[in-house]
Amino acid sequence: MKLRIAWLAILACAVVALAVLFWPRDRQSGEAPASLSTVQLDPVSRGRALVTLGNCEGCHTVRGGRPFAGGRSIPTPFGNFFSPNITQDARFGIGSWSADDFWSALHNGYAPGRKLLYPTFPYTNFTKLSRADADAMFAYLRTVAAVAAPNREHRLKFPFNQRWLLAVWRGLFFTPGVYEPDTRHDAEWNRGAYLVQGVAHCSACHESRNALGAVRSKDNPSGGLVLSWYAPSLTNSKEAGVQTWSETDIVTLLRAGVIVGGEGGHQGFTFGPMAEVVYDSLQHADPADLKAIAVYLKSLPEVPAASKDIRSGVVLANLPLVMSNGQRIYADHCARCHGDQGEGRAVVAPALAGSRVVNMSPSLDAVRIVLYGGYAPGTQLNPRPFGMPPFYPTLSSEQMASVLTYIRGSWGNGAPPILPDDVEASSTGPLW
């Protein structure tokens, strides 16, 4: 009897969600905030710029594979997704798609035949794109050479492998609609908001999510876990917020992937998945669009982040011994580049004293950098970047925890200690 009631409740929820899903509330029309660039592009060139800014090739290309041929693994708490082939191959790619099909995928999250798409493909962001921009992207993709690469089936846990349940998810968490300009702000701010919220889909990484993978808030990039890394909050100046930075410094970081001592003396290094985004996407973006993004990011309200470290309250009984061991390891392996007092060496290595990454909660990124190394992208503005080697081959989990605890508790840093279990828990997922 109880089982029957439970199934009836699930069915009722599904019916309500489907009713909400198909309720007429979509905003399909509307032009994108115009680019402020002085360079006028034809539709295909504009489409290429949008596809590049959206880093479509990065997700839809397996390492060492043909561009846009799909097959890249995207690990998530629900299982492994594999990006599809979006070349012009008629059988495995999108060669048989129409512009309407492409628009439906970006705007509504449907593949041809009304096949529900998983939101790993960020149509929840791309829905904000104008039809004209979607058509331009499609025009560019039609120039991509066909690759007859079969698509791989996702490897998902039950019940997430039941695609029909996406209808319920969409009814609860997805509202399609083209970006609506905010009349309280000027054209440059709206252009930046359109790019950040839509094309560049920043919240796809920089946003915390609930147990069903939906963002916890709208247009508030508060920090989230992605690809075994922590994408820091864009609304917290102690994480990745740039509210106090100059627009010039923000643009430099986005284009170069690194900045040391800019106009405000700020330090910034991109690493992990973000270094790939800079390398594949942002360094090639139109400077006017990057400036608009900077204007928008500066305007985000400051939102203090609650501690996300499970072990933030842990006090080690043997902390003095751990700090002593960590100091010795630091002197042997780290001080040559980062300085005896964590002051860093310009361009070669970032300062660790006062570092946002070092003090951040969660500590995931600091742990993974020590484990697998820290590599800034090679860009036009920083063509020969220095990199930090991985230490997992030479240091034990206990040694890495000790040196991280020492760094996080020295030179004015005040972050909680790291335990060997934290290091072990961080040693999975893409390495970068």
Sequence and secondary structure as in RCSB ss.txt:
>XXXX:A:sequence
MKLRIAWLAILACAVVALAVLFWPRDRQSGEAPASLSTVQLDPVSRGRALVTLGNCEGCHTVRGGRPFAGGRSIP
TPFGNFFSPNITQDARFGIGSWSADDFWSALHNGYAPGRKLLYPTFPYTNFTKLSRADADAMFAYLRTVAAVAAP
NREHRLKFPFNQRWLLAVWRGLFFTPGVYEPDTRHDAEWNRGAYLVQGVAHCSACHESRNALGAVRSKDNPSGGL
VLSWYAPSLTNSKEAGVQTWSETDIVTLLRAGVIVGGEGGHQGFTFGPMAEVVYDSLQHADPADLKAIAVYLKSL
PEVPAASKDIRSGVVLANLPLVMSNGQRIYADHCARCHGDQGEGRAVVAPALAGSRVVNMSPSLDAVRIVLYGGY
APGTQLNPRPFGMPPFYPTLSSEQMASVLTYIRGSWGNGAPPILPDDVEASSTGPLW
>XXXX:A:secstr
 HHHHHHHHHHHHHHHHHHHHTSS             S    HHHHHHHHHHHTTHHHHSB TTS TT B  EEE
ETTEEEE    SS TTTSSTT  HHHHHHHHHH EETTTEE  TTS HHHHTTS HHHHHHHHHHHTTS      
    EE TTTT GGGHHHHHHHH         TTS HHHHHHHHIIIIIS GGGTSS B TTS BSSSS    EE
ETTEEE  SS TTTT  TTS HHHHHHHHHHSEEES TT  EEE  HHHHHHHHHTGGGS HHHHHHHHHHHHHS
         TTTT   TTHHHHHHHHHHHHHHHTHHHH TTS  BTTTB   TT HHHH SS HHHHHHHHH EE
    SSSSS  EE   TTTS HHHHHHHHHHHHTSTT       HHHHHHTS S   
